[in-house]
Amino acid sequence: MSPDIEAPSSRPRSPEPRRLPGVEGVWAFVFADMTMFAVMFGSFMWDRHRNPLAFEESRHLLNATFGGINTLILLTSSLFVVLAIEALKAERALRARWLFALALACGFAFMLAKAFEYGEKFQAGISMLSNDFFMYYFILTGIHLGHVIVGNVVLAVMSIKSASATNQASSLANYEAGATYWHMVDLLWILLFPILYLLR
Amino acid sequence: MDEETKVLYQRISILCGPIFVTTFVIFWAWMGHNLPPPHPDDAAQLFTDRYVNNLTSIRIGFLVALVTICLYLPWVGYTTARMMRIETGPYPVLSYLQLMGGALTVMVVSISMWCWVVAAQRPERSPEITQMLTDAGWLMNDTVYMCTTLQMWAMAFCVMADKKSKVPLMPNWACWLTIFCGATFFPASLTAVLRSGPFAYDGLIGFWIPYPAWLIWEFTASYFLLTDLNRRVREGRVEEVVASPHGGLLQGGK
């Protein structure tokens, strides 16, 4: 995946024991957080099942273009994060720093697109209190946006710190933990987008 | 104070955690008729009926829970002292944050129950006022949670940064779950706006996740604090537990 493949391949190719990327705790967090979202998705589907017409009508008022653009933005940012971790493993700290910064730029772009999208809704007189569909729409995307904001802080810290990063296992584990969180934010959006915008 | 007595008080302080959780479930949740919570969208008269029909139980429940909520304080005191052994030196900011957050948590939960005690004191008053007192109590808990969140986060960040202990106070997964449990409170702010559905104060996200998350965290953290105390006693490291704010300065780096 990374263009600088010569660095990893120069190491001895002995079979490495399988290990969990990052620290174990971040996986516990990811599991708990995704369970929380699963509960909210389940709750949404339950209410949708009880009132399919209203939910379908409201869904048509969403701008799927914004949703689609945000999906591409987050997928791209995840790619940058993957490349940044690869760069760290290859001890190319400066390259990692720029890749984290690019991922962060994607995070900001996501927030900007979300601001436009919310603005469009507010101008049309739609709010969280309009109906159950929009309650879920604003709360689910809002909680996800909160995750993106936290993720942006994490990416900024990783970008700043990576310039002086060492390739020690403990140091790498912290970056992998941050990357794991960001991939979860991405994955949550990939679930949110079809459930809210596309599901007929 | 001799070492044995110190350890005894430390052990009691830790045990106050699970005892608090147990009494909270019995008196606040069960006797206080908060399981399930009242429905915020109900008519005012139903709020009055709830008090009138269960008056003795609700009165005893909240009056006892208002006393036992203070069991949270010794637990916070021990946790602060234990964190200072990790965060040695003259600037134990996370320990202080945990201390303040924990102390304020007791006040938030107490003020919430105080609203319900007032409602139960004169249940014959206008139903709208009883409804308002009930709402005020719930919104006190559900919107003024940040001190508790910071308490939990301070503890988790402190334990995660521990580089000295051979066996950490809490395993890494427990620290991350602490962070998660603290974060589950955020959606509870929506209880101030939404009066029905999962985000209301009787809803799945407004009640059934954040409240158990808080109690489960308290229980889990107590378990690890107790295990840690037993380990220190077993290894003869009792003197490490001196809980003076200057202890870090004098004995730092152990």
Contacts between the chains, C-beta under 8 A, distances in Angstrom:
chain1	res1	chain2	res2	distance
A	23	B	172	5.3
A	23	B	176	7.9
A	24	B	171	7.8
A	24	B	172	5.2
A	24	B	173	5.4
A	25	B	160	7.5
A	25	B	171	7.7
A	25	B	172	3.7
A	25	B	173	4.7
A	25	B	174	7.7
A	25	B	175	5.6
A	25	B	176	3.3
A	25	B	177	7.6
A	26	B	176	6.1
A	27	B	173	7.7
A	28	B	172	8.0
A	28	B	173	3.9
A	28	B	176	4.9
A	28	B	177	5.5
A	28	B	180	7.7
A	29	B	176	4.1
A	29	B	177	7.0
A	29	B	179	6.4
A	29	B	180	5.2
A	32	B	177	6.2
A	32	B	180	4.4
A	33	B	180	6.2
A	33	B	183	8.0
A	36	B	184	6.7
A	36	B	209	6.8
A	39	B	204	6.4
A	39	B	205	7.4
A	39	B	209	7.1
A	40	B	198	7.3
A	40	B	205	6.7
A	43	B	198	4.7
A	43	B	204	6.1
A	43	B	205	7.6
A	47	B	197	7.3
A	128	B	193	7.0
A	128	B	194	7.7
A	129	B	193	7.3
A	129	B	194	8.0
A	132	B	197	6.8
A	135	B	194	6.7
A	135	B	197	6.7
A	135	B	199	7.3
A	139	B	187	7.2
A	139	B	190	6.6
A	139	B	199	6.3
A	143	B	186	7.7
A	143	B	187	6.5
A	146	B	186	7.0
